[in-house]
Amino acid sequence: QTLPLVKVSAEECGGPKQCALSGLPRTCKHRIMLGDSGNYYYISPSCRARITAVCNFFTYIRYIQQGLVRQ
């Protein structure tokens, strides 16, 4: 399953926007689509880094389960 993260264009980025995850005003250079609603939500770089870390963790766990990585 994929989690679409889209880099925002320079014009769209503009000034600080409210991060949909942290609720803080930040320069949001990425946006994310959750579910099938088709709505994109702006996310800050720190929230994007956390999402990426969690996805990488679950990928690593899946690799262990498949026997691709030894414990």
CHARMM internal coordinates of N, CA and C (Angstrom, degrees):
IC EDIT
DIST 1 N 1 CA 1.4384
DIST 1 CA 1 C 1.5143
ANGL 1 N 1 CA 1 C 108.29
DIST 1 C 2 N 1.3144
ANGL 1 CA 1 C 2 N 116.32
DIHE 1 N 1 CA 1 C 2 N 137.12
DIST 2 N 2 CA 1.4572
ANGL 1 C 2 N 2 CA 120.36
DIHE 1 CA 1 C 2 N 2 CA -177.85
DIST 2 CA 2 C 1.5149
ANGL 2 N 2 CA 2 C 110.72
DIHE 1 C 2 N 2 CA 2 C -103.28
DIST 2 C 3 N 1.3031
ANGL 2 CA 2 C 3 N 114.62
DIHE 2 N 2 CA 2 C 3 N 155.73
DIST 3 N 3 CA 1.4518
ANGL 2 C 3 N 3 CA 122.72
DIHE 2 CA 2 C 3 N 3 CA 176.08
DIST 3 CA 3 C 1.5197
ANGL 3 N 3 CA 3 C 106.44
DIHE 2 C 3 N 3 CA 3 C -122.45
DIST 3 C 4 N 1.3377
ANGL 3 CA 3 C 4 N 117.87
DIHE 3 N 3 CA 3 C 4 N 100.75
DIST 4 N 4 CA 1.4571
ANGL 3 C 4 N 4 CA 119.37
DIHE 3 CA 3 C 4 N 4 CA -173.65
DIST 4 CA 4 C 1.5201
ANGL 4 N 4 CA 4 C 113.06
DIHE 3 C 4 N 4 CA 4 C -70.02
DIST 4 C 5 N 1.3274
ANGL 4 CA 4 C 5 N 115.73
DIHE 4 N 4 CA 4 C 5 N 114.64
DIST 5 N 5 CA 1.4578
ANGL 4 C 5 N 5 CA 123.46
DIHE 4 CA 4 C 5 N 5 CA 172.02
DIST 5 CA 5 C 1.5162
ANGL 5 N 5 CA 5 C 106.81
DIHE 4 C 5 N 5 CA 5 C -110.98
DIST 5 C 6 N 1.3066
ANGL 5 CA 5 C 6 N 117.09
DIHE 5 N 5 CA 5 C 6 N 126.07
DIST 6 N 6 CA 1.4532
ANGL 5 C 6 N 6 CA 121.44
DIHE 5 CA 5 C 6 N 6 CA -176.38
DIST 6 CA 6 C 1.5144
ANGL 6 N 6 CA 6 C 109.44
DIHE 5 C 6 N 6 CA 6 C -119.61
DIST 6 C 7 N 1.3441
ANGL 6 CA 6 C 7 N 116.35
DIHE 6 N 6 CA 6 C 7 N 130.45
DIST 7 N 7 CA 1.4575
ANGL 6 C 7 N 7 CA 120.42
DIHE 6 CA 6 C 7 N 7 CA 175.67
DIST 7 CA 7 C 1.5236
ANGL 7 N 7 CA 7 C 108.18
DIHE 6 C 7 N 7 CA 7 C -73.09
DIST 7 C 8 N 1.3173
ANGL 7 CA 7 C 8 N 116.16
DIHE 7 N 7 CA 7 C 8 N 135.00
DIST 8 N 8 CA 1.4551
ANGL 7 C 8 N 8 CA 122.60
DIHE 7 CA 7 C 8 N 8 CA -176.61
DIST 8 CA 8 C 1.5238
ANGL 8 N 8 CA 8 C 108.84
DIHE 7 C 8 N 8 CA 8 C -87.02
DIST 8 C 9 N 1.3223
ANGL 8 CA 8 C 9 N 116.62
DIHE 8 N 8 CA 8 C 9 N 142.21
DIST 9 N 9 CA 1.4612
ANGL 8 C 9 N 9 CA 120.38
DIHE 8 CA 8 C 9 N 9 CA 178.09
DIST 9 CA 9 C 1.5250
ANGL 9 N 9 CA 9 C 110.08
DIHE 8 C 9 N 9 CA 9 C -69.16
DIST 9 C 10 N 1.3322
ANGL 9 CA 9 C 10 N 116.11
DIHE 9 N 9 CA 9 C 10 N 161.34
DIST 10 N 10 CA 1.4673
ANGL 9 C 10 N 10 CA 121.32
DIHE 9 CA 9 C 10 N 10 CA -177.77
DIST 10 CA 10 C 1.5251
ANGL 10 N 10 CA 10 C 111.12
DIHE 9 C 10 N 10 CA 10 C -61.44
DIST 10 C 11 N 1.3389
ANGL 10 CA 10 C 11 N 117.41
DIHE 10 N 10 CA 10 C 11 N -38.42
DIST 11 N 11 CA 1.4667
ANGL 10 C 11 N 11 CA 120.28
DIHE 10 CA 10 C 11 N 11 CA -179.80
DIST 11 CA 11 C 1.5250
ANGL 11 N 11 CA 11 C 110.91
DIHE 10 C 11 N 11 CA 11 C -67.16
DIST 11 C 12 N 1.3258
ANGL 11 CA 11 C 12 N 115.45
DIHE 11 N 11 CA 11 C 12 N -40.34
DIST 12 N 12 CA 1.4607
ANGL 11 C 12 N 12 CA 120.34
DIHE 11 CA 11 C 12 N 12 CA -177.72
DIST 12 CA 12 C 1.5236
ANGL 12 N 12 CA 12 C 111.45
DIHE 11 C 12 N 12 CA 12 C -71.79
DIST 12 C 13 N 1.3276
ANGL 12 CA 12 C 13 N 116.14
DIHE 12 N 12 CA 12 C 13 N -31.76
DIST 13 N 13 CA 1.4624
ANGL 12 C 13 N 13 CA 121.19
DIHE 12 CA 12 C 13 N 13 CA -176.94
DIST 13 CA 13 C 1.5251
ANGL 13 N 13 CA 13 C 110.45
DIHE 12 C 13 N 13 CA 13 C -65.10
DIST 13 C 14 N 1.3250
ANGL 13 CA 13 C 14 N 116.69
DIHE 13 N 13 CA 13 C 14 N -50.29
DIST 14 N 14 CA 1.4561
ANGL 13 C 14 N 14 CA 121.17
DIHE 13 CA 13 C 14 N 14 CA 177.79
DIST 14 CA 14 C 1.5138
ANGL 14 N 14 CA 14 C 112.46
DIHE 13 C 14 N 14 CA 14 C 53.80
DIST 14 C 15 N 1.3252
ANGL 14 CA 14 C 15 N 116.56
DIHE 14 N 14 CA 14 C 15 N -128.29
DIST 15 N 15 CA 1.4559
ANGL 14 C 15 N 15 CA 121.21
DIHE 14 CA 14 C 15 N 15 CA -179.91
DIST 15 CA 15 C 1.5105
ANGL 15 N 15 CA 15 C 111.31
DIHE 14 C 15 N 15 CA 15 C -97.30
DIST 15 C 16 N 1.3205
ANGL 15 CA 15 C 16 N 115.99
DIHE 15 N 15 CA 15 C 16 N -165.55
DIST 16 N 16 CA 1.4669
ANGL 15 C 16 N 16 CA 119.74
DIHE 15 CA 15 C 16 N 16 CA -179.14
DIST 16 CA 16 C 1.5289
ANGL 16 N 16 CA 16 C 111.66
DIHE 15 C 16 N 16 CA 16 C -62.20
DIST 16 C 17 N 1.3111
ANGL 16 CA 16 C 17 N 115.34
DIHE 16 N 16 CA 16 C 17 N 138.25
DIST 17 N 17 CA 1.4607
ANGL 16 C 17 N 17 CA 122.84
DIHE 16 CA 16 C 17 N 17 CA 174.38
DIST 17 CA 17 C 1.5242
ANGL 17 N 17 CA 17 C 107.02
DIHE 16 C 17 N 17 CA 17 C -121.47
DIST 17 C 18 N 1.3036
ANGL 17 CA 17 C 18 N 116.64
DIHE 17 N 17 CA 17 C 18 N 163.95
DIST 18 N 18 CA 1.4584
ANGL 17 C 18 N 18 CA 119.62
DIHE 17 CA 17 C 18 N 18 CA 177.81
DIST 18 CA 18 C 1.5219
ANGL 18 N 18 CA 18 C 108.66
DIHE 17 C 18 N 18 CA 18 C -81.47
DIST 18 C 19 N 1.3339
ANGL 18 CA 18 C 19 N 116.17
DIHE 18 N 18 CA 18 C 19 N 123.70
DIST 19 N 19 CA 1.4610
ANGL 18 C 19 N 19 CA 121.53
DIHE 18 CA 18 C 19 N 19 CA 177.31
DIST 19 CA 19 C 1.5254
ANGL 19 N 19 CA 19 C 108.24
DIHE 18 C 19 N 19 CA 19 C -67.58
DIST 19 C 20 N 1.3273
ANGL 19 CA 19 C 20 N 116.16
DIHE 19 N 19 CA 19 C 20 N 130.36
DIST 20 N 20 CA 1.4684
ANGL 19 C 20 N 20 CA 120.77
DIHE 19 CA 19 C 20 N 20 CA -177.50
DIST 20 CA 20 C 1.5222
ANGL 20 N 20 CA 20 C 112.45
DIHE 19 C 20 N 20 CA 20 C -68.26
DIST 20 C 21 N 1.3303
ANGL 20 CA 20 C 21 N 117.58
DIHE 20 N 20 CA 20 C 21 N -23.61
DIST 21 N 21 CA 1.4634
ANGL 20 C 21 N 21 CA 119.99
DIHE 20 CA 20 C 21 N 21 CA -177.47
DIST 21 CA 21 C 1.5197
ANGL 21 N 21 CA 21 C 112.78
DIHE 20 C 21 N 21 CA 21 C -93.51
DIST 21 C 22 N 1.3305
ANGL 21 CA 21 C 22 N 117.12
DIHE 21 N 21 CA 21 C 22 N -44.42
DIST 22 N 22 CA 1.4656
ANGL 21 C 22 N 22 CA 119.57
DIHE 21 CA 21 C 22 N 22 CA -177.87
DIST 22 CA 22 C 1.5251
ANGL 22 N 22 CA 22 C 112.20
DIHE 21 C 22 N 22 CA 22 C -91.76
DIST 22 C 23 N 1.3332
ANGL 22 CA 22 C 23 N 116.60
DIHE 22 N 22 CA 22 C 23 N -22.97
DIST 23 N 23 CA 1.4601
ANGL 22 C 23 N 23 CA 120.27
DIHE 22 CA 22 C 23 N 23 CA -178.26
DIST 23 CA 23 C 1.5111
ANGL 23 N 23 CA 23 C 113.64
DIHE 22 C 23 N 23 CA 23 C 78.91
DIST 23 C 24 N 1.3282
ANGL 23 CA 23 C 24 N 117.43
DIHE 23 N 23 CA 23 C 24 N 5.22
DIST 24 N 24 CA 1.4565
ANGL 23 C 24 N 24 CA 122.05
DIHE 23 CA 23 C 24 N 24 CA -177.90
DIST 24 CA 24 C 1.5247
ANGL 24 N 24 CA 24 C 110.77
DIHE 23 C 24 N 24 CA 24 C -96.73
DIST 24 C 25 N 1.3436
ANGL 24 CA 24 C 25 N 117.11
DIHE 24 N 24 CA 24 C 25 N 147.08
DIST 25 N 25 CA 1.4669
ANGL 24 C 25 N 25 CA 118.81
DIHE 24 CA 24 C 25 N 25 CA 176.25
DIST 25 CA 25 C 1.5282
ANGL 25 N 25 CA 25 C 110.05
DIHE 24 C 25 N 25 CA 25 C -73.29
DIST 25 C 26 N 1.3079
ANGL 25 CA 25 C 26 N 117.05
DIHE 25 N 25 CA 25 C 26 N 116.71
DIST 26 N 26 CA 1.4610
ANGL 25 C 26 N 26 CA 122.87
DIHE 25 CA 25 C 26 N 26 CA -177.73
DIST 26 CA 26 C 1.5231
ANGL 26 N 26 CA 26 C 109.08
DIHE 25 C 26 N 26 CA 26 C -140.97
DIST 26 C 27 N 1.3231
ANGL 26 CA 26 C 27 N 116.33
DIHE 26 N 26 CA 26 C 27 N 163.19
DIST 27 N 27 CA 1.4545
ANGL 26 C 27 N 27 CA 120.91
DIHE 26 CA 26 C 27 N 27 CA 170.80
DIST 27 CA 27 C 1.5196
ANGL 27 N 27 CA 27 C 106.82
DIHE 26 C 27 N 27 CA 27 C -76.86
DIST 27 C 28 N 1.3133
ANGL 27 CA 27 C 28 N 116.30
DIHE 27 N 27 CA 27 C 28 N 106.59
DIST 28 N 28 CA 1.4635
ANGL 27 C 28 N 28 CA 121.72
DIHE 27 CA 27 C 28 N 28 CA -175.08
DIST 28 CA 28 C 1.5227
ANGL 28 N 28 CA 28 C 109.41
DIHE 27 C 28 N 28 CA 28 C -96.24
DIST 28 C 29 N 1.3295
ANGL 28 CA 28 C 29 N 115.67
DIHE 28 N 28 CA 28 C 29 N 107.44
DIST 29 N 29 CA 1.4579
ANGL 28 C 29 N 29 CA 120.82
DIHE 28 CA 28 C 29 N 29 CA -177.35
DIST 29 CA 29 C 1.5209
ANGL 29 N 29 CA 29 C 112.58
DIHE 28 C 29 N 29 CA 29 C -95.54
DIST 29 C 30 N 1.3224
ANGL 29 CA 29 C 30 N 117.44
DIHE 29 N 29 CA 29 C 30 N -1.87
DIST 30 N 30 CA 1.4662
ANGL 29 C 30 N 30 CA 121.53
DIHE 29 CA 29 C 30 N 30 CA 179.32
DIST 30 CA 30 C 1.5197
ANGL 30 N 30 CA 30 C 108.89
DIHE 29 C 30 N 30 CA 30 C -136.28
DIST 30 C 31 N 1.3158
ANGL 30 CA 30 C 31 N 114.27
DIHE 30 N 30 CA 30 C 31 N 159.12
DIST 31 N 31 CA 1.4610
ANGL 30 C 31 N 31 CA 120.09
DIHE 30 CA 30 C 31 N 31 CA 173.57
DIST 31 CA 31 C 1.5179
ANGL 31 N 31 CA 31 C 107.77
DIHE 30 C 31 N 31 CA 31 C -135.99
DIST 31 C 32 N 1.3244
ANGL 31 CA 31 C 32 N 115.68
DIHE 31 N 31 CA 31 C 32 N 156.10
DIST 32 N 32 CA 1.4598
ANGL 31 C 32 N 32 CA 121.52
DIHE 31 CA 31 C 32 N 32 CA -174.71
DIST 32 CA 32 C 1.5256
ANGL 32 N 32 CA 32 C 108.53
DIHE 31 C 32 N 32 CA 32 C -131.35
DIST 32 C 33 N 1.3317
ANGL 32 CA 32 C 33 N 115.75
DIHE 32 N 32 CA 32 C 33 N 145.66
DIST 33 N 33 CA 1.4560
ANGL 32 C 33 N 33 CA 120.61
DIHE 32 CA 32 C 33 N 33 CA 176.18
DIST 33 CA 33 C 1.5249
ANGL 33 N 33 CA 33 C 107.52
DIHE 32 C 33 N 33 CA 33 C -109.39
DIST 33 C 34 N 1.3084
ANGL 33 CA 33 C 34 N 116.65
DIHE 33 N 33 CA 33 C 34 N 124.81
DIST 34 N 34 CA 1.4581
ANGL 33 C 34 N 34 CA 122.12
DIHE 33 CA 33 C 34 N 34 CA -179.90
DIST 34 CA 34 C 1.5175
ANGL 34 N 34 CA 34 C 109.23
DIHE 33 C 34 N 34 CA 34 C -108.99
DIST 34 C 35 N 1.3197
ANGL 34 CA 34 C 35 N 116.07
DIHE 34 N 34 CA 34 C 35 N 128.68
DIST 35 N 35 CA 1.4571
ANGL 34 C 35 N 35 CA 120.55
DIHE 34 CA 34 C 35 N 35 CA 178.79
DIST 35 CA 35 C 1.5186
ANGL 35 N 35 CA 35 C 112.26
DIHE 34 C 35 N 35 CA 35 C 71.98
DIST 35 C 36 N 1.3126
ANGL 35 CA 35 C 36 N 115.01
DIHE 35 N 35 CA 35 C 36 N -160.42
DIST 36 N 36 CA 1.4591
ANGL 35 C 36 N 36 CA 121.49
DIHE 35 CA 35 C 36 N 36 CA -177.90
DIST 36 CA 36 C 1.5201
ANGL 36 N 36 CA 36 C 112.51
DIHE 35 C 36 N 36 CA 36 C -103.01
DIST 36 C 37 N 1.3251
ANGL 36 CA 36 C 37 N 117.12
DIHE 36 N 36 CA 36 C 37 N 14.86
DIST 37 N 37 CA 1.4621
ANGL 36 C 37 N 37 CA 120.00
DIHE 36 CA 36 C 37 N 37 CA -175.58
DIST 37 CA 37 C 1.5232
ANGL 37 N 37 CA 37 C 112.55
DIHE 36 C 37 N 37 CA 37 C -70.55
DIST 37 C 38 N 1.3287
ANGL 37 CA 37 C 38 N 117.19
DIHE 37 N 37 CA 37 C 38 N -25.28
DIST 38 N 38 CA 1.4612
ANGL 37 C 38 N 38 CA 120.48
DIHE 37 CA 37 C 38 N 38 CA -177.94
DIST 38 CA 38 C 1.5144
ANGL 38 N 38 CA 38 C 113.07
DIHE 37 C 38 N 38 CA 38 C 84.41
DIST 38 C 39 N 1.3283
ANGL 38 CA 38 C 39 N 117.27
DIHE 38 N 38 CA 38 C 39 N -0.21
DIST 39 N 39 CA 1.4623
ANGL 38 C 39 N 39 CA 121.00
DIHE 38 CA 38 C 39 N 39 CA 178.35
DIST 39 CA 39 C 1.5197
ANGL 39 N 39 CA 39 C 110.14
DIHE 38 C 39 N 39 CA 39 C -86.93
DIST 39 C 40 N 1.3216
ANGL 39 CA 39 C 40 N 115.74
DIHE 39 N 39 CA 39 C 40 N 136.60
DIST 40 N 40 CA 1.4561
ANGL 39 C 40 N 40 CA 121.38
DIHE 39 CA 39 C 40 N 40 CA 175.61
DIST 40 CA 40 C 1.5188
ANGL 40 N 40 CA 40 C 109.26
DIHE 39 C 40 N 40 CA 40 C -101.41
DIST 40 C 41 N 1.3323
ANGL 40 CA 40 C 41 N 116.06
DIHE 40 N 40 CA 40 C 41 N 144.66
DIST 41 N 41 CA 1.4559
ANGL 40 C 41 N 41 CA 122.36
DIHE 40 CA 40 C 41 N 41 CA 179.08
DIST 41 CA 41 C 1.5225
ANGL 41 N 41 CA 41 C 108.62
DIHE 40 C 41 N 41 CA 41 C -122.59
DIST 41 C 42 N 1.3238
ANGL 41 CA 41 C 42 N 116.49
DIHE 41 N 41 CA 41 C 42 N 133.70
DIST 42 N 42 CA 1.4616
ANGL 41 C 42 N 42 CA 121.00
DIHE 41 CA 41 C 42 N 42 CA 178.89
DIST 42 CA 42 C 1.5185
ANGL 42 N 42 CA 42 C 109.86
DIHE 41 C 42 N 42 CA 42 C -74.49
DIST 42 C 43 N 1.3416
ANGL 42 CA 42 C 43 N 116.18
DIHE 42 N 42 CA 42 C 43 N 136.14
DIST 43 N 43 CA 1.4628
ANGL 42 C 43 N 43 CA 120.77
DIHE 42 CA 42 C 43 N 43 CA 178.18
DIST 43 CA 43 C 1.5238
ANGL 43 N 43 CA 43 C 109.70
DIHE 42 C 43 N 43 CA 43 C -129.73
DIST 43 C 44 N 1.3098
ANGL 43 CA 43 C 44 N 115.21
DIHE 43 N 43 CA 43 C 44 N 146.88
DIST 44 N 44 CA 1.4616
ANGL 43 C 44 N 44 CA 121.88
DIHE 43 CA 43 C 44 N 44 CA -179.05
DIST 44 CA 44 C 1.5289
ANGL 44 N 44 CA 44 C 110.19
DIHE 43 C 44 N 44 CA 44 C -77.74
DIST 44 C 45 N 1.3369
ANGL 44 CA 44 C 45 N 116.87
DIHE 44 N 44 CA 44 C 45 N 162.10
DIST 45 N 45 CA 1.4680
ANGL 44 C 45 N 45 CA 119.70
DIHE 44 CA 44 C 45 N 45 CA 178.46
DIST 45 CA 45 C 1.5311
ANGL 45 N 45 CA 45 C 113.36
DIHE 44 C 45 N 45 CA 45 C -58.41
DIST 45 C 46 N 1.3249
ANGL 45 CA 45 C 46 N 117.95
DIHE 45 N 45 CA 45 C 46 N -36.73
DIST 46 N 46 CA 1.4696
ANGL 45 C 46 N 46 CA 119.23
DIHE 45 CA 45 C 46 N 46 CA -179.37
DIST 46 CA 46 C 1.5300
ANGL 46 N 46 CA 46 C 111.14
DIHE 45 C 46 N 46 CA 46 C -68.84
DIST 46 C 47 N 1.3214
ANGL 46 CA 46 C 47 N 118.21
DIHE 46 N 46 CA 46 C 47 N -38.48
DIST 47 N 47 CA 1.4704
ANGL 46 C 47 N 47 CA 120.72
DIHE 46 CA 46 C 47 N 47 CA 177.02
DIST 47 CA 47 C 1.5178
ANGL 47 N 47 CA 47 C 110.70
DIHE 46 C 47 N 47 CA 47 C -68.47
DIST 47 C 48 N 1.3342
ANGL 47 CA 47 C 48 N 117.32
DIHE 47 N 47 CA 47 C 48 N -37.31
DIST 48 N 48 CA 1.4615
ANGL 47 C 48 N 48 CA 120.30
DIHE 47 CA 47 C 48 N 48 CA 176.87
DIST 48 CA 48 C 1.5222
ANGL 48 N 48 CA 48 C 110.16
DIHE 47 C 48 N 48 CA 48 C -62.64
DIST 48 C 49 N 1.3292
ANGL 48 CA 48 C 49 N 116.74
DIHE 48 N 48 CA 48 C 49 N -40.71
DIST 49 N 49 CA 1.4682
ANGL 48 C 49 N 49 CA 120.75
DIHE 48 CA 48 C 49 N 49 CA 179.11
DIST 49 CA 49 C 1.5266
ANGL 49 N 49 CA 49 C 110.83
DIHE 48 C 49 N 49 CA 49 C -63.24
DIST 49 C 50 N 1.3148
ANGL 49 CA 49 C 50 N 117.44
DIHE 49 N 49 CA 49 C 50 N -39.22
DIST 50 N 50 CA 1.4710
ANGL 49 C 50 N 50 CA 120.71
DIHE 49 CA 49 C 50 N 50 CA 178.58
DIST 50 CA 50 C 1.5253
ANGL 50 N 50 CA 50 C 111.26
DIHE 49 C 50 N 50 CA 50 C -66.72
DIST 50 C 51 N 1.3295
ANGL 50 CA 50 C 51 N 116.53
DIHE 50 N 50 CA 50 C 51 N -42.74
DIST 51 N 51 CA 1.4673
ANGL 50 C 51 N 51 CA 120.37
DIHE 50 CA 50 C 51 N 51 CA 178.14
DIST 51 CA 51 C 1.5203
ANGL 51 N 51 CA 51 C 109.99
DIHE 50 C 51 N 51 CA 51 C -61.85
DIST 51 C 52 N 1.3233
ANGL 51 CA 51 C 52 N 116.66
DIHE 51 N 51 CA 51 C 52 N -44.08
DIST 52 N 52 CA 1.4631
ANGL 51 C 52 N 52 CA 121.48
DIHE 51 CA 51 C 52 N 52 CA 179.33
DIST 52 CA 52 C 1.5206
ANGL 52 N 52 CA 52 C 110.91
DIHE 51 C 52 N 52 CA 52 C -61.37
DIST 52 C 53 N 1.3316
ANGL 52 CA 52 C 53 N 117.34
DIHE 52 N 52 CA 52 C 53 N -42.25
DIST 53 N 53 CA 1.4662
ANGL 52 C 53 N 53 CA 120.94
DIHE 52 CA 52 C 53 N 53 CA 179.93
DIST 53 CA 53 C 1.5303
ANGL 53 N 53 CA 53 C 111.11
DIHE 52 C 53 N 53 CA 53 C -63.36
DIST 53 C 54 N 1.3160
ANGL 53 CA 53 C 54 N 117.14
DIHE 53 N 53 CA 53 C 54 N -42.09
DIST 54 N 54 CA 1.4691
ANGL 53 C 54 N 54 CA 120.64
DIHE 53 CA 53 C 54 N 54 CA 179.48
DIST 54 CA 54 C 1.5246
ANGL 54 N 54 CA 54 C 110.61
DIHE 53 C 54 N 54 CA 54 C -65.87
DIST 54 C 55 N 1.3270
ANGL 54 CA 54 C 55 N 117.12
DIHE 54 N 54 CA 54 C 55 N -42.89
DIST 55 N 55 CA 1.4769
ANGL 54 C 55 N 55 CA 120.32
DIHE 54 CA 54 C 55 N 55 CA 178.07
DIST 55 CA 55 C 1.5228
ANGL 55 N 55 CA 55 C 110.82
DIHE 54 C 55 N 55 CA 55 C -62.51
DIST 55 C 56 N 1.3286
ANGL 55 CA 55 C 56 N 117.20
DIHE 55 N 55 CA 55 C 56 N -41.74
DIST 56 N 56 CA 1.4643
ANGL 55 C 56 N 56 CA 120.75
DIHE 55 CA 55 C 56 N 56 CA 177.82
DIST 56 CA 56 C 1.5235
ANGL 56 N 56 CA 56 C 111.24
DIHE 55 C 56 N 56 CA 56 C -63.39
DIST 56 C 57 N 1.3310
ANGL 56 CA 56 C 57 N 117.22
DIHE 56 N 56 CA 56 C 57 N -38.65
DIST 57 N 57 CA 1.4581
ANGL 56 C 57 N 57 CA 121.37
DIHE 56 CA 56 C 57 N 57 CA 178.34
DIST 57 CA 57 C 1.5272
ANGL 57 N 57 CA 57 C 110.89
DIHE 56 C 57 N 57 CA 57 C -61.99
DIST 57 C 58 N 1.3350
ANGL 57 CA 57 C 58 N 116.94
DIHE 57 N 57 CA 57 C 58 N -48.41
DIST 58 N 58 CA 1.4602
ANGL 57 C 58 N 58 CA 120.04
DIHE 57 CA 57 C 58 N 58 CA -179.70
DIST 58 CA 58 C 1.5227
ANGL 58 N 58 CA 58 C 111.89
DIHE 57 C 58 N 58 CA 58 C -65.80
DIST 58 C 59 N 1.3155
ANGL 58 CA 58 C 59 N 117.32
DIHE 58 N 58 CA 58 C 59 N -33.88
DIST 59 N 59 CA 1.4658
ANGL 58 C 59 N 59 CA 120.11
DIHE 58 CA 58 C 59 N 59 CA 175.22
DIST 59 CA 59 C 1.5197
ANGL 59 N 59 CA 59 C 110.05
DIHE 58 C 59 N 59 CA 59 C -64.05
DIST 59 C 60 N 1.3244
ANGL 59 CA 59 C 60 N 117.44
DIHE 59 N 59 CA 59 C 60 N -42.49
DIST 60 N 60 CA 1.4650
ANGL 59 C 60 N 60 CA 122.08
DIHE 59 CA 59 C 60 N 60 CA 178.80
DIST 60 CA 60 C 1.5341
ANGL 60 N 60 CA 60 C 110.82
DIHE 59 C 60 N 60 CA 60 C -62.58
DIST 60 C 61 N 1.3269
ANGL 60 CA 60 C 61 N 116.79
DIHE 60 N 60 CA 60 C 61 N -43.68
DIST 61 N 61 CA 1.4681
ANGL 60 C 61 N 61 CA 121.15
DIHE 60 CA 60 C 61 N 61 CA 177.96
DIST 61 CA 61 C 1.5289
ANGL 61 N 61 CA 61 C 110.09
DIHE 60 C 61 N 61 CA 61 C -61.56
DIST 61 C 62 N 1.3238
ANGL 61 CA 61 C 62 N 117.36
DIHE 61 N 61 CA 61 C 62 N -41.99
DIST 62 N 62 CA 1.4624
ANGL 61 C 62 N 62 CA 120.73
DIHE 61 CA 61 C 62 N 62 CA 178.10
DIST 62 CA 62 C 1.5259
ANGL 62 N 62 CA 62 C 110.84
DIHE 61 C 62 N 62 CA 62 C -62.79
DIST 62 C 63 N 1.3289
ANGL 62 CA 62 C 63 N 117.49
DIHE 62 N 62 CA 62 C 63 N -39.76
DIST 63 N 63 CA 1.4685
ANGL 62 C 63 N 63 CA 121.07
DIHE 62 CA 62 C 63 N 63 CA 177.26
DIST 63 CA 63 C 1.5254
ANGL 63 N 63 CA 63 C 111.21
DIHE 62 C 63 N 63 CA 63 C -62.61
DIST 63 C 64 N 1.3259
ANGL 63 CA 63 C 64 N 117.17
DIHE 63 N 63 CA 63 C 64 N -39.44
DIST 64 N 64 CA 1.4692
ANGL 63 C 64 N 64 CA 120.84
DIHE 63 CA 63 C 64 N 64 CA 177.26
DIST 64 CA 64 C 1.5270
ANGL 64 N 64 CA 64 C 109.61
DIHE 63 C 64 N 64 CA 64 C -63.13
DIST 64 C 65 N 1.3263
ANGL 64 CA 64 C 65 N 117.21
DIHE 64 N 64 CA 64 C 65 N -45.52
DIST 65 N 65 CA 1.4664
ANGL 64 C 65 N 65 CA 121.14
DIHE 64 CA 64 C 65 N 65 CA 179.96
DIST 65 CA 65 C 1.5236
ANGL 65 N 65 CA 65 C 111.77
DIHE 64 C 65 N 65 CA 65 C -62.18
DIST 65 C 66 N 1.3140
ANGL 65 CA 65 C 66 N 117.32
DIHE 65 N 65 CA 65 C 66 N -33.49
DIST 66 N 66 CA 1.4606
ANGL 65 C 66 N 66 CA 121.55
DIHE 65 CA 65 C 66 N 66 CA -179.77
DIST 66 CA 66 C 1.5255
ANGL 66 N 66 CA 66 C 112.19
DIHE 65 C 66 N 66 CA 66 C -82.78
DIST 66 C 67 N 1.3217
ANGL 66 CA 66 C 67 N 116.58
DIHE 66 N 66 CA 66 C 67 N -4.50
DIST 67 N 67 CA 1.4537
ANGL 66 C 67 N 67 CA 120.45
DIHE 66 CA 66 C 67 N 67 CA 179.22
DIST 67 CA 67 C 1.5154
ANGL 67 N 67 CA 67 C 114.40
DIHE 66 C 67 N 67 CA 67 C 80.27
DIST 67 C 68 N 1.3161
ANGL 67 CA 67 C 68 N 117.13
DIHE 67 N 67 CA 67 C 68 N 14.69
DIST 68 N 68 CA 1.4633
ANGL 67 C 68 N 68 CA 120.83
DIHE 67 CA 67 C 68 N 68 CA 179.95
DIST 68 CA 68 C 1.5266
ANGL 68 N 68 CA 68 C 112.07
DIHE 67 C 68 N 68 CA 68 C -81.62
DIST 68 C 69 N 1.3458
ANGL 68 CA 68 C 69 N 116.29
DIHE 68 N 68 CA 68 C 69 N -22.14
DIST 69 N 69 CA 1.4644
ANGL 68 C 69 N 69 CA 122.35
DIHE 68 CA 68 C 69 N 69 CA 179.14
DIST 69 CA 69 C 1.5146
ANGL 69 N 69 CA 69 C 107.36
DIHE 68 C 69 N 69 CA 69 C -129.63
DIST 69 C 70 N 1.3111
ANGL 69 CA 69 C 70 N 116.30
DIHE 69 N 69 CA 69 C 70 N 135.10
DIST 70 N 70 CA 1.4704
ANGL 69 C 70 N 70 CA 119.51
DIHE 69 CA 69 C 70 N 70 CA 176.46
DIST 70 CA 70 C 1.5140
ANGL 70 N 70 CA 70 C 109.73
DIHE 69 C 70 N 70 CA 70 C -82.50
DIST 70 C 71 N 1.3138
ANGL 70 CA 70 C 71 N 114.87
DIHE 70 N 70 CA 70 C 71 N 146.51
DIST 71 N 71 CA 1.4650
ANGL 70 C 71 N 71 CA 120.54
DIHE 70 CA 70 C 71 N 71 CA -178.33
DIST 71 CA 71 C 1.5008
ANGL 71 N 71 CA 71 C 112.38
DIHE 70 C 71 N 71 CA 71 C -74.54
END
COOR INIT
IC SEED 1 N 1 CA 1 C
IC BUILD
